C-alpha cells in the first residue's frame, strides 16, 4: 500500500476550511483512492501547515491515476494558486521486522 501525505500552507489561512471541504467531496468520486484522512491545524504555530491530507493507494500507478482524475485536476486547479507552500511524502509500508531473540 502506498501512503501519500500532503501538507499545505495557504497564503490566506482562511482558505484551509474550504480546501478541506473540496477535498472531502473529492474522496467518494475517485476510485483510485483507497482512503483519505484530512486534518485542519488547530495550534497555528510558526512551523504549522494549515491542512494535512493522507491518502492511500494500491501503488504508484493508482496514485498517478488519482492525480490525473478529472475531479482531482479541478480541485488542484483551485488549490495551487492559494498555496504558499506544500510538502509531500510518498511511502510504502515495510513488512514488520522480526525482533532479535525470536527464533
C-alpha positions in Angstrom: 0.0 0.0 0.0 1.3 3.5 -0.9 0.7 6.3 1.5 0.6 9.8 0.0 1.0 12.6 2.6 0.5 16.3 1.6 0.9 19.2 4.0 -0.5 22.5 2.7 0.2 26.1 3.9 -2.1 28.7 2.4 -1.3 32.3 1.5 -4.6 33.1 3.4 -5.2 30.6 6.2 -8.9 31.3 5.8 -8.8 29.2 2.6 -7.9 26.0 4.5 -11.5 25.1 5.6 -12.8 25.5 2.0 -9.9 23.3 0.8 -10.9 20.7 3.4 -14.5 20.8 2.1 -13.5 20.4 -1.5 -11.0 17.6 -0.8 -13.6 15.8 1.4 -16.1 15.9 -1.5 -13.5 14.5 -3.9 -12.9 11.3 -1.9 -16.0 9.4 -3.0 -15.6 10.4 -6.6 -12.1 8.9 -7.1 -12.0 5.1 -7.2 -8.1 5.1 -7.3 -8.1 6.3 -3.7 -8.5 3.7 -1.0 -8.8 6.1 1.9 -8.4 9.8 2.7 -7.8 11.5 6.1 -7.9 15.3 6.3 -6.8 17.5 9.2 -7.0 21.2 9.9 -4.3 22.7 12.0 -5.5 23.9 15.4 -2.4 25.4 17.1 -1.2 27.8 14.4 2.5 27.7 15.4 5.2 29.4 13.3 6.1 26.0 11.7 2.5 24.8 11.2 0.9 23.9 7.9 -2.8 24.7 7.7 -4.1 21.4 6.2 -2.9 17.8 6.0 -4.1 15.2 3.6 -3.2 11.5 3.8 -4.4 9.2 1.1 -3.7 5.5 0.4 -3.4 3.8 -3.0 -2.6 0.3 -4.2 0.7 1.5 -5.6 2.3 4.3 -7.7 0.2 3.6 -10.8 -3.0 4.1 -8.7 -1.6 7.3 -7.2 -0.8 8.6 -10.7 -4.4 7.7 -11.9 -5.8 9.6 -8.9 -3.7 12.7 -9.8 -4.9 12.6 -13.4 -8.6 12.1 -12.4 -10.7 15.0 -13.8 -12.2 15.7 -10.4 -8.7 15.9 -8.8 -7.5 18.1 -11.6 -10.3 20.6 -10.8 -9.6 20.7 -7.1 -5.9 21.0 -7.7 -6.5 24.0 -10.0 -8.4 25.7 -7.2 -5.7 24.9 -4.6 -2.5 25.7 -6.4 -2.8 29.5 -6.7 -3.8 29.7 -3.0 -0.8 27.7 -1.7 2.2 29.4 -0.1 3.9 26.1 0.4 3.4 22.4 0.1 5.3 19.3 1.3 4.7 15.7 0.0 5.9 12.3 1.3 5.0 9.1 -0.6 5.9 6.0 1.3 5.3 2.2 1.3 4.7 0.4 4.5 7.5 -2.1 5.1 7.0 -5.6 6.4 7.4 -5.8 10.2 10.9 -7.0 11.2 11.2 -9.9 13.4 12.8 -8.9 16.7 16.1 -10.1 17.9 15.9 -13.1 20.1 12.8 -14.6 18.4 13.6 -18.0 16.9 
